[in-house]
Structure formats: C-alpha cells, structure tokens
Amino acid sequence: MNTNQRQLSPREQAAKTTFAIFTFLTIVCGIASIYTTAMGLMTVTDDFFIQCGVAMAAGCCASGFWYFVGRHIEYSSGLQLGLYGLLAIPFVAVIFGFSTIWTVITIGGRRAQVTHMTKTIDTAERLASGYWQRGEREANLVPVFESQARQFDSYARTDMGGGLSNLKGRGEVVVNLETTANLFRNVADQIKGNAKLRKDTYDGLKKKLAAARKIAAESDRGSVGDTRLMEENSLKFTKELADINELLATLNSISSRSYVKQINKNLSRLAMVSDPGNQPGQIAAVKRMKDVVATSQQIIAEVVGDDEEVLEQQQAFSMIDAPQAVLRYWREVSYAWSFALGLDFFPILFLFAMAISSRLHRQNQTAY
C-alpha cells in the first residue's frame, strides 16, 4: 500500500463519485442514442453504412463532448465555463440534427404518420359529405327549377307581349328571360342526368375512404421498430389517396355551379329593370317579373349554401414521410420529443449541477 498517496477529502471523494456516475450515464445515453438514431435512419435509407455511420458519429460526438466538459468543469474558471457554453452551441445543433430528430422519428414517427393518415381521411370524408349534400340539395330542387323555367317562359310570351310591349329595352329583357328559362331547364336536366354518376362516384369514394382508414388502423397497431410495415402501408395509403383525389374531383365537378353563376348574372340584369312610368299595366307586369326574380334568387342561394366557399377549396391529398410528420404533428408526439431531448441532453443537467457545486466550493474556500 502506498502510504505517500494523499487521502481524498470528502468533497473530492464526492466529486469523483459524481463524475463516475456522470460518465456512466453519458455512455448509456450515448449507446441508446446511437441505437435510436440508427432505427430512425432506417425510415429514409436502407444503406447500413449510412445508418451506422451517422448514428455512431452523432452518438460519439455527443458523449465525447459531454465527457470532455465534465472532465474539466471541476477546475474551470468562470471564463472557461463561458467558453464551454459558446462551444456547446454548435455541438447542440449537430446533436439535434443528427441524433435527436432521428430518435423522435424512431419513437413517434409511426404515430405521427398515422395521425396524418387519420386527419387526411377525416378531411376527405368531410369534403365528400359536403359534395354529396350539395348534390342532394340540387336534386331536391329539380321540380323547382323546372317550375321556374316554365314561369320565365310564360312571362316572356305573355307580359312582354302585352303589359310590357312598350317597355324601353324590351328586346334585351326578352332575351334575358328566355335565356334564364333555358338555364333553369338545363340545370334540371343536368342534375337528373348525373344522378347515377353522382351516386356511383360517392359509393366508390366511401369504399376507398374505408380502405384507407383500414390501412391507418393497421399502421397504428404496428410496433415502434417495424419500419418495413410502415413503409408498405405508406405506399398502399398513397395509392388509395390517388384514387380518393380523383373521385373527389369527379364528385366536385358533378354540380350545377356553372349554370347557377350564369343564372345569377341574368337575374341581376332583370332585377335592375326600371319601373315604366305610371301605366298600371306596365307597373304590375314589372312587379310580377321582379317577384319571380326574387324567388329565383332565393332558390339559387339555397343551392349555393353556406359551405360553398369551403367546398370550392378543392385540395389534393398526399402522404408525408416520418421526418415531415414528426415536425407537423409535434403536439401529438410530444412524448417522443421529450424522450429524445432527455436522452441526448440529459448530461447537461449533471454539468450544471457540477458547475454550481464547484463554484460554491470555491466561494467557501475563499471565505475561509
């Protein structure tokens, strides 16, 4: 036994024990980080050397830096601690980009992608339901459209040839009346002609949405490390989305909107016809025409509905990869972010504790 070896003070013994614990935890966190980073990289590349190379580089970089700072922090001055803090900024950026994000993908990537699948299906179902309900409103108004066409036809033949025969601009008014009657008739014919296509398209869309939701459910039941299953299901979901986009576009196009817009223009022109002097016959005829126009405008407003602006915003749905998913749906996978940040930056807590302890010890020595 070497009797000349200086016996460590309780403070030095505690510091040595703390550093040993810190070293052990740093190594454990580094190994875990290497594994989770490699698992995350499997979602974007099958190259074994890239997976292992990036994971090893990130893990060793983090562990080596934390060990270096922990080794020297006990005897560092305030200026040196500040320099370590500045040096930590690029290291933290490297660790976050090459380790933390991939750990998040490993732990929460599947959940984030399933969340995207579910939200996409929900939005597509809402749009499909809106398109269908709009079509139902139009179909229920077919008898009304036909009735309005007959009224405008009748008005053009009777009042314009009688009570309004001397109305200024009579020829233009007659053309607008006849055009409006034809448009109402065409709307009714189009809606009846597209009834089967609309139903077949909506039924096909519901089947595709059900198939997509089944894929999302299968993905949700997968394990954290089963990247192969997630890749296969992502491809299947992408294929279903392509069909869903096509069917949604078809269902959206089965509408009387083009005729409705033209009808609105004609009704606006007819509503601006001035009252012709004080002749009772002409005044009564203009009033009847404006009453018909007002009724038609109410019908058009019912066809358009309050949700028309939302339904007009047709969008193409697509699948996203795991890195995009964990960033877009970070709230849904906050547990994964907490785990990854804790795994890679847990040693910082020990470093702060060691720095504070060293600072207090020096202050006590100075005081005595």
Backbone hydrogen bonds, N-H to C=O, Kabsch-Sander energy under -0.5 kcal/mol:
donor,donor_aa,acceptor,acceptor_aa,energy
3,T,1,M,-0.9
5,Q,2,N,-0.9
13,Q,9,S,-2.8
14,A,10,P,-2.3
15,A,11,R,-2.1
16,K,12,E,-2.4
17,T,13,Q,-2.3
18,T,14,A,-2.6
19,F,15,A,-2.4
20,A,16,K,-2.1
21,I,17,T,-2.4
22,F,18,T,-2.7
23,T,19,F,-2.8
24,F,20,A,-2.3
25,L,21,I,-2.7
26,T,22,F,-2.4
27,I,23,T,-2.2
28,V,24,F,-2.5
29,C,25,L,-2.9
30,G,26,T,-2.3
31,I,27,I,-2.5
32,A,28,V,-2.5
33,S,29,C,-2.5
34,I,30,G,-2.3
35,Y,31,I,-2.1
36,T,32,A,-2.6
37,T,33,S,-2.5
38,A,34,I,-2.1
39,M,35,Y,-2.2
40,G,36,T,-2.2
41,L,37,T,-2.3
42,M,38,A,-0.9
43,T,40,G,-1.6
44,V,41,L,-1.5
45,T,41,L,-1.8
48,F,46,D,-0.6
51,Q,47,D,-2.2
52,C,48,F,-2.7
53,G,49,F,-2.6
54,V,50,I,-2.4
55,A,51,Q,-2.0
56,M,52,C,-2.9
57,A,53,G,-2.5
58,A,54,V,-2.7
59,G,55,A,-2.6
60,C,56,M,-2.9
61,C,57,A,-2.1
62,A,58,A,-2.3
63,S,59,G,-2.6
64,G,60,C,-2.8
65,F,61,C,-2.1
66,W,62,A,-2.5
67,Y,63,S,-2.4
68,F,64,G,-2.4
69,V,65,F,-2.4
70,G,66,W,-2.6
71,R,67,Y,-2.3
72,H,68,F,-1.4
73,I,69,V,-1.7
75,Y,72,H,-0.8
76,S,73,I,-0.9
81,L,77,S,-2.4
82,G,78,G,-1.9
83,L,79,L,-2.1
84,Y,80,Q,-2.4
85,G,81,L,-2.0
86,L,82,G,-2.1
87,L,83,L,-2.6
88,A,84,Y,-1.7
89,I,85,G,-0.7
89,I,86,L,-0.8
91,F,87,L,-1.1
92,V,88,A,-3.2
93,A,89,I,-2.0
94,V,90,P,-2.3
95,I,91,F,-2.9
96,F,92,V,-2.7
97,G,93,A,-2.3
98,F,94,V,-2.5
99,S,95,I,-1.5
100,T,95,I,-2.2
101,I,96,F,-2.2
103,T,99,S,-2.1
104,V,100,T,-2.4
105,I,101,I,-1.8
106,T,102,W,-2.0
107,I,103,T,-2.4
108,G,104,V,-3.6
109,G,104,V,-0.5
109,G,105,I,-1.7
112,A,108,G,-2.6
113,Q,109,G,-2.3
114,V,110,R,-2.4
115,T,111,R,-2.2
116,H,112,A,-2.0
117,M,113,Q,-2.5
118,T,114,V,-2.7
119,K,115,T,-2.7
120,T,116,H,-2.5
121,I,117,M,-2.5
122,D,118,T,-2.6
123,T,119,K,-2.3
124,A,120,T,-2.5
125,E,121,I,-2.8
126,R,122,D,-2.1
127,L,123,T,-2.3
128,A,124,A,-2.8
129,S,125,E,-2.7
130,G,126,R,-2.2
131,Y,127,L,-2.8
132,W,128,A,-2.4
133,Q,129,S,-2.6
134,R,130,G,-2.2
135,G,131,Y,-2.1
136,E,132,W,-2.3
137,R,133,Q,-2.4
138,E,134,R,-2.1
139,A,135,G,-2.7
140,N,136,E,-2.4
141,L,137,R,-0.9
141,L,138,E,-0.6
142,V,139,A,-1.3
145,F,141,L,-2.8
146,E,142,V,-2.5
147,S,143,P,-2.1
148,Q,144,V,-2.7
149,A,145,F,-2.3
150,R,146,E,-1.9
151,Q,147,S,-2.1
152,F,148,Q,-2.5
153,D,149,A,-2.2
154,S,150,R,-2.9
155,Y,151,Q,-2.6
156,A,152,F,-2.3
157,R,153,D,-1.7
158,T,154,S,-2.4
160,M,155,Y,-1.8
161,G,158,T,-0.8
162,G,158,T,-1.1
164,L,159,D,-3.4
165,S,162,G,-1.8
167,L,164,L,-1.5
170,R,167,L,-1.3
173,V,169,G,-1.8
174,V,170,R,-2.6
175,V,171,G,-2.0
176,N,172,E,-2.3
177,L,173,V,-2.5
178,E,174,V,-2.6
179,T,175,V,-2.7
180,T,176,N,-2.6
181,A,177,L,-2.2
182,N,178,E,-2.2
183,L,179,T,-2.4
184,F,180,T,-2.4
185,R,181,A,-2.1
186,N,182,N,-2.7
187,V,183,L,-2.6
188,A,184,F,-2.0
189,D,185,R,-2.3
190,Q,186,N,-2.8
191,I,187,V,-2.5
192,K,188,A,-2.1
193,G,189,D,-2.4
194,N,190,Q,-1.9
195,A,192,K,-0.8
198,R,194,N,-2.8
199,K,195,A,-2.1
200,D,196,K,-2.8
201,T,197,L,-2.5
202,Y,198,R,-2.3
203,D,199,K,-2.6
204,G,200,D,-2.4
205,L,201,T,-2.2
206,K,202,Y,-2.2
207,K,203,D,-1.8
208,K,204,G,-2.0
209,L,205,L,-2.5
210,A,206,K,-2.1
211,A,207,K,-2.2
212,A,208,K,-2.4
213,R,209,L,-2.3
214,K,210,A,-1.9
215,I,211,A,-1.8
216,A,212,A,-2.1
217,A,213,R,-2.2
218,E,214,K,-2.3
219,S,215,I,-2.3
220,D,216,A,-1.9
221,R,217,A,-1.2
222,G,219,S,-1.1
226,D,223,S,-0.9
227,T,225,G,-2.0
230,M,226,D,-1.3
231,E,227,T,-2.3
232,E,228,R,-2.3
233,N,229,L,-2.6
234,S,230,M,-2.1
235,L,231,E,-1.9
236,K,232,E,-2.2
237,F,233,N,-2.8
238,T,234,S,-2.2
239,K,235,L,-2.0
240,E,236,K,-2.2
241,L,237,F,-2.5
242,A,238,T,-1.8
243,D,239,K,-1.6
244,I,240,E,-2.5
245,N,241,L,-3.0
246,E,242,A,-1.8
247,L,243,D,-2.6
248,L,244,I,-2.7
249,A,245,N,-2.2
250,T,246,E,-2.1
251,L,247,L,-2.8
252,N,248,L,-2.5
253,S,249,A,-1.6
254,I,250,T,-1.1
255,S,253,S,-2.0
260,V,256,S,-2.7
261,K,257,R,-2.5
262,Q,258,S,-1.4
263,I,259,Y,-2.7
264,N,260,V,-2.5
265,K,261,K,-1.7
266,N,262,Q,-2.2
267,L,263,I,-2.9
268,S,264,N,-2.2
269,R,265,K,-1.9
270,L,266,N,-2.3
271,A,267,L,-2.2
272,M,268,S,-0.8
272,M,269,R,-0.7
273,V,270,L,-1.4
277,G,275,D,-1.3
279,Q,276,P,-1.1
283,I,279,Q,-2.6
284,A,280,P,-2.4
285,A,281,G,-1.9
286,V,282,Q,-2.5
287,K,283,I,-2.1
288,R,284,A,-2.2
289,M,285,A,-2.2
290,K,286,V,-2.5
291,D,287,K,-2.1
292,V,288,R,-2.1
293,V,289,M,-2.3
294,A,290,K,-2.6
295,T,291,D,-2.2
296,S,292,V,-2.2
297,Q,293,V,-2.3
298,Q,294,A,-1.8
299,I,295,T,-1.9
300,I,296,S,-2.5
301,A,297,Q,-2.1
302,E,298,Q,-1.7
303,V,299,I,-1.9
304,V,300,I,-2.5
305,G,301,A,-2.4
308,E,305,G,-0.8
311,L,307,D,-2.4
312,E,308,E,-1.8
313,Q,309,E,-0.5
313,Q,310,V,-1.2
314,Q,312,E,-2.4
317,F,315,Q,-0.6
325,A,321,D,-2.2
326,V,322,A,-2.5
327,L,323,P,-1.0
328,R,324,Q,-2.6
329,Y,325,A,-2.8
330,W,327,L,-0.8
333,V,329,Y,-1.0
334,S,331,R,-1.2
336,A,333,V,-0.7
337,W,333,V,-1.6
338,S,334,S,-2.5
339,F,335,Y,-2.2
340,A,336,A,-2.7
341,L,337,W,-2.7
342,G,338,S,-2.2
343,L,339,F,-2.5
344,D,340,A,-2.3
345,F,341,L,-2.3
346,F,342,G,-1.2
348,I,345,F,-1.0
349,L,345,F,-0.5
349,L,346,F,-1.5
350,F,346,F,-0.9
351,L,347,P,-2.3
352,F,348,I,-2.6
353,A,349,L,-2.2
354,M,350,F,-2.8
355,A,351,L,-2.6
356,I,352,F,-2.6
357,S,353,A,-2.4
358,S,354,M,-2.4
359,R,355,A,-2.2
360,L,356,I,-2.5
361,H,357,S,-2.2
362,R,358,S,-2.0
363,Q,359,R,-2.0
364,N,360,L,-2.1
365,Q,361,H,-2.1
366,T,362,R,-2.4
367,A,363,Q,-1.9
368,Y,364,N,-1.7
